[in-house]
């Protein structure tokens, strides 16, 4: 019996509130638990506190390595972690940001890592800092923006001091004049950020007059292109070192930088690796799950974990909970429960309707894979723009095509199965003509392939779509607005549906529309009733 959790607390905070943390851990751990797996700095020792029988601490990068390998289903693999940073000891000046591991002889072994101090900033933190502080977007948006312009404008700039495997760190010019403190939260303090921004403006020749009215044609798109280009080179350099250290055909990637899907594809193109597996929740969010995997392997080292095929690990809402949520809004929503919901949804998609999907369990990572999704026909660029408007998303950000695995080669001839959307591939001419709404400016797509065992209802919807329009491709994006978490509950789904221009909402076998609202609006208009809310009694 194991309880596993990830405690994401900076080492300095741990040091300051040492005994308090131990007491809090003791409060939340059930008495029946035999083994507790936890993520805290390695230098913490629980034994002297005698608060529980057994606590097993795992190294942060070791858990990242395990997260990717145990989910892959590979027999052997090189494993690469590219993370933000993790402090190794209580001096706070011994950090790891990048490491290489291998799976062999039924165990995970560290091959190489690069200790560094706090003045050296690794790949993950570099990408995040320049994205947020200079380009003003999250790392994922920067990655897509990089396709719009040309990195050669900044050929004179070296973002990384050395592009040499694990020794790739931010160039010191970016941190010139900054006095680093012992506080790990220093990277988020104004004293650091203001000097960092000033240095970046000098390096990239940014003036106060630089406008962002169309960022895809601005200096910021050039910066994004340069950041992405240099980061790809740094990541490929680490991958090449990994292959030379352990020449497996398989590569597992973990850490936040593993979500850079463009770099992942470049690894396949420019290194000898034949297969890449990226653990879908590659950041720190779900390290507790993988700590439990580690302990399970320790108990039974001969057990081979099956390949991770489904990320639907969230809560499933009961039919009664769903019905109660829908009935709360029955005075303003039209709804019906349908036996052939898949064919109805498929027809709506082919009629160019935008549909929000809420089925089964929520997925446990940053992207929706069909359970909490907004989907639409991929044959229209304008429809894709409308979806981005609904989500309050930048127009230049691409939407992912979701398609049956048997249709993959028709549009992406050399691509491989990609259920978790962890890589991109190059679209052929047929794709540019038939599914332009799912293709990015650089003629690539972060595609998602689907098999029946992964998501039966969504698979059947795509099958029905194919019957109507001869291909199964739809655009798929997460069911949320910009900067908001992905929808979790039926009521969350209904509230977003009401507050946006979504055409239909599907909750399991229910299809919900705004027909009642539209009819009441027409009635109010004809009767000159000014306040629609008075008529509908909408809170």
N, C-alpha and C positions, 0 to 999 in steps of 0.2 A: 504494500500500500504506500503510494508515493504522492506527496504534494509538491508541486514545482512552481516557483514563481520568480519573476525577474524584478529586481529592485534597482531601478535606474536612478541612482543617487551619486553625485560627484564624490570623489574620495575625500575632499576637504570637509564636506558635510558629514560624511560618515565619521571622520575623526572628531568633529566637534560634538556630535550627538551619539557617540558610540553606544553607551549603555541604554539610552532612550530607544535607539533602533532595535536593540536586542529585545527590550521589553515589548515593543510593538510587534515584532515578529512572533514572539511567544503568544501574544493575544490572538493573532489571526490563524495560528496553526492548530488544526483539530487534534484532539487527544489521541485519535486512532492512528495518526500518521506515524509510520515507522521511519521513513527516510524523507528528508526535505532537500530538494535541490534548489540552489539559489545562486544569483549572480551578485557578487560584491567583490571589492578588491581582494586579491589573494592574501594580503597581509593580515586580514582579520582572523582572529582565532576565537571560536565560540566555546571551546572546551572548558575554559576556566569559568564560564558563566553558568554551566550546568543547568541550562533552561530546557533542554530537550535531549532525547537519547542520541539521535544522529542527525547531523546536518552536513551535507556534502556541498562544498563550494566548487564551482567550475570556472576556469579562466574564460574571460569574455571572448577572446578570439577562438578558443577551443570550441565554445558553444556555436559560434558562427560557422566554423568548419564542419561541426557535426550536423548543424541545421541543413547545410547544403548536401552533404554526402548521404546522410541517412534517408533523405527524401528522394534521392536520385535513382535508386535501384541499380546503380553501377556495381560491377564486381571489383573494380579498382579505379582509382581516380587521383589526379592532382587536384588540390583544393586551394583556392586563392581567396583571401579576405582583404577587402579594401574598405576600411571603416573610417570614422571620424578620428577618434583617438581614445585610448584607454590607458589609465595610469597603472603601472606595474607594482609600485611599492609606495611606502608612506613618505618618501622624500618628494613625491610629486614631480620629479624630474627624470622619470624613466617611463617613456611612453611607447606604445606600439600603435601604428596606424595601418600598416600593411604587413601581411604574413603569408607564407606558403606552407601548405601541409600536404600529406599524402595519406591515402587509405591503402594499407597493405597488411597481409597476415591478420586480418580481422580486427584491425585497430587503426586509429588515427595518430599520425606522428607529425610533429612540426619539422619541416625541412629548413626553413629560414625565416628570419624576421629582422627588422631593423629598429633597434632602440633609438629613440631620439628625445631631445629635451623640448620644453614647451615653445622655444623660439622657432622650432622647425615644425611647419604645418604640412600635414600629409595631403594626399590627393582628395579625399572625401571632404575635409574641412575647407580646402582651397576652393573647390567647386562651389560649395555652399556659400562661403563668404562672398566671393565675387558675384555670384548670382543674386544674392539678397541685397547686398550693399551697393552694388554698382549698376547691375542690370535691372534691379528692383523686382525680380521674380524668383520663385522657387526653382530649385535645380532642374526639375522636370521640364518647366517652361523654357528655361535657358537652352536645354538640349534641343528642343524643337525649333527655337528661334535661330539656332546656329545654322540651320539649313538655308536661311534667307539671304545670307551675304557672304563675304569673302574674308577668310582669316589672313590673307597675304598683306592686308593693310597694316598688320602689326607684326610683320616678319622680324622687325627689330626688337620685339619684346620676347623675353623668356619668362613664361609664367612659372615654370619649375626650374630650380637652380641646376639640377642634373636630371636628365631623363635616363635613369640607369637602374632599372629594376626597382627594388624596394627602397632605394635611396632617393626617390623622386619626392622632393619637398618644395614648397612655395619659395620662389626667389626672394632673397633678403631685401631687395629693393621695395617690396610691398610692405614690409614691416619696419622700414627705416625710422629711427627715432622713437620707437615704441619700447617702453620699459615694461617687460613682462613681469607680472606678479605671480604669487604662488596659488592664486585662486583659479580653479579650473573654469569658473564662470567668467573669467576675465575676457574671453572672446565675445561676450555678449554685453560688455559694459561700454558706455559711451566713450570713455577715455581711449579705449582701443579702437572702436569703430570709427570715430572721427578722424584719427590719424591714418587709419587704414584707407578710408575713403579719399583723404587728401593725397596719399601716395598713389592710389589708383588713378586719380584724375591727372596727376602729373605724368604717370607712365603711359596712359592711353590718350593723352592730349584732350581731355574732356573739358570743355568750357561751360560756363553757366548758361550760354545761349543755346546749347544743344537741346533741341526739342524732341519730344517723344510722341508727336502727334501721329506718326506712323512708324512704330518701332522697327518694323521689318525693313525700313529704308534708312535707318539711323545708325549712328556710330555704335549704339548698343548691340545691334545685330552683328556688327563686325567683332565686337568684344566677345560676344557669345560664340561666334565661329572660331575665334582664336582659342578661347578657353576649351571648347570641345575638341578642337584639333590637337592641342598640346596634351589634354587629358587622355585622349585616345592613344597617343604615342606612349605616354607614361604607363597606361594600363597594359598595352601590348608588350611593353618592355618587361613588365612583371610576369606576364603570361609566358613569354619566351624563356625567362629565367626558370619559371615553374616547370616548363617542359624539359629543359636541359637537366634539371635536378631530378625529375621523375617523369620519364617519357611515356606516359599513358596516352591512349587515344581520347580519354575522357577528361573533361575539366568541370569542376564544380565551382561556382562563384557565390560569395556571400558578402555581407556588409552593404551599407547604403549605396555605394558606387556600383553594385551589381545591378541596380535598377536603371543604369544608363544603357538602354537597349541598343543604341547606335554603336557604342563601344563594344558591346557583346558580339554584335555581328562582325565588326572589324577583327575581333580575335579569331573568329572562325576563318576569315579570309586571309589573315596574315600570320597565322601560326600553324603548327602541324596538328593541333587538336582537331578531331573529327566530330566530337559531340560536346555540347555545353549544356549543363543543367544549372539554372538559377533558381534557388529556393524562393518561392513567390513572396514570402514576407521577409525579404532579405535584410531589412533594417533590424533594430533592436526589439521591435514591438513584441515578437513572439518567442524570444529566447527561452522563456520558461518551458514551452512545449519541447524544445530540442534538448533542454537539460534533462527532461524526463526520458527522452529517447536515449541519452547517454547512459542513464542509470539502468534502463531496460537492457541495453546492450551489455552492461557490466554484469547483470544478473544472468543473462543468457547470451554469451558471446558467439554462439553458433547460429543464432537467429539472424536471418537476412530480412531487413525491412523491405516491404514492397515499395515499388516506385510510387511517389506521391502524386496521385492523379486528380485529387479533388480538394479544393480549399474551402468547402462549405462546412465550416465548423462552428458557425454561430448558432444562436437560438432559433428554434423553429416554433412559429406561433400556431396555436391550436385553431381548428375551424371555429370554435366558439369565440376565441379572442378576435379573430378576423371579422366574424359576423357582428360582434358588438361594436367594433370600430367603424364598420361601414354604416350600421344603423344610426349611429350618432349624427350622421350627415345625410340621412335619407330625405330630409326636407329640401335639400338643394342638389343632390346628386341622383342621377339615374344609374341603376345597376341591375345586372342579372347574373345568375349563376349558370354556366354553360357546360355541357358535356363535351362538346367539340371545340373547346377554347382555342386549341392550336390552329385550326383552320380559320377561325374567325379572326384571330390576331394576324395570321399570314395575309389575309385579304386586306385588312386595314393597312398593313405595311405596304402592300403593293398599290394601295390607293393613296400613297404618300402621306399617311398619318404618322405622327410621332407618338410613340407608346412607351409608357413607363412600366417596367416589369418588377413585380415583387413576388418571388416564389421561393419555396424551400428555405434554406438557411442562408444567412449573410456570409459572405466570404471574408476570410481573415487576413486580408492584405490590402495594399493601397488601390487596387483596381477591381472593378466589377467584372464578373465573368458570365453574367446572365441571370443571376439571382436578384440583384439589385441594380438593374440596368435601364438606360433609356436607349431604345432602338428605333431605327428608321431605315427606309430604303437607301442603299448605297449608290443608286444610279443618278442621284441629283446632287450637285455641288451646292445649290441653293438650299436644299433641305438640310444639308450638313451645317451650313451657316446658321440656319434657324435653330438647330439643336444647340449650337454654341451660344446663341442669344438666350435661349431658355435657361441655360446653365450659368449665364453671365460670364462666359468664358471668352478669352481672346479669339478673334476670328481666325488668326493664323495658326492656331493649335489644331493639329489633325485629330480625326476620330478614327477609332480602330475598326477594321473590318472583322466581323465574325462570320465564319463559314464552315460548312461541313468539311471534314478532312478529305473526303473524296473529291472536292472541288478545288483543292489547294493548287495543284499543278496547272490548272487552267488559267490562273492569274499570276501565280508566283512560281515559275517552273522549277527552280532549284531550291525552293524553300523546304524546311522540315516542319514536322508537327510542332505546334507552339501553343499549347492550351493556356499557359499562364501569361502570354503576351510579354515575354522577356527578351525578345529580339525583333528586329525588323527584317524585311527583305525587299527586293527590287521588283516592282510591278512590270508586267509585260504590256504590250500595246493594247491587248484586249482589255486589260484592267483599266487602263487610262480612258478607254471609250465607254465601258459598261459599268464601272463602279467608281467614277471620279470622286464621289463624296467621301471615299475611304482612302484616297491617295494623297500623300503629302506633297509639298512643293518640289521636293527632290526625287519624286517618283518612287518613293518607298512607302511601306505601311507597317505598322506594328500590329500584325494580324493575330487573330485567335482562331485556332482550329478546334472543332467540336466533334466528339464522339458520343454515342448514345449513353454509355455508362457514366460519362462525366456530368451530363445534365439532360435527363430524358425529355423533360417538357420543352426546353429550348431547342433541343435536337429535333423534336417533332415539329416545332414551329418553322425551323429552317427547311425541313423536308417539304412542308406545305408551301412555303415561299417558292421553293424550287419548282414545284408543280405549276405554279402560276407564271413565273418569269424566267424559267430555264436556268437560273443559278440561285444559289442559297445565300448570297452575300447580303448582310445588313451591316449598318454602322452601329457600334456598341460603345456607349460611354456610361460612366457611373451615374447612378440615380442620386444626384445631389446638386446643389448650387455651388458656385465657386467659393472656396475657403470654408465650406461646410462639410461635416462628416457625411459619409455615405448613409443613406436612409437605413434605419434599423427596424422600426416597428410599423405595423399597418397604419397607425394614426399619423406617424411621420410622413408616410407615403401620401396619404390623402391630403395632408396640409400642403405639401409641396405641389401636388397636382392642382389644388385650388388656387395656388398663388402664382402659377406659371401658365404658359400657353401650350402645355401638353394636351394632346387631343384625347388620349385614352389612358386609363390606368388599369392594369391587370394585377389583381391580387389572387394568387392561386387560380381558382376556376371562375372568379368573378371578373367581369369586364365592367368598368365604371366610366361614365361619360358626364359631360356638363350640359346635356340636352335640357335638363330641367331649368338650369340657370339661364340658358339662352332663351327658352320659351317664356320664362318669367320676365326676362329683360325686355323681350318684344312686347309683352302685355303691358309692362310699366311704361314703355315708350308710347304705345298707342293711347293709354289712359292718362298720359302726362303725369305719372307718379315719379317724382324727382328722385327720391331716396330708395334705391333698389334694396338696400339693407333692411329698410322698414318692411318691405313686402316679403322678403325672404327670411327675415329674422336671423341673419347671419351675424355671428359674433365677430 
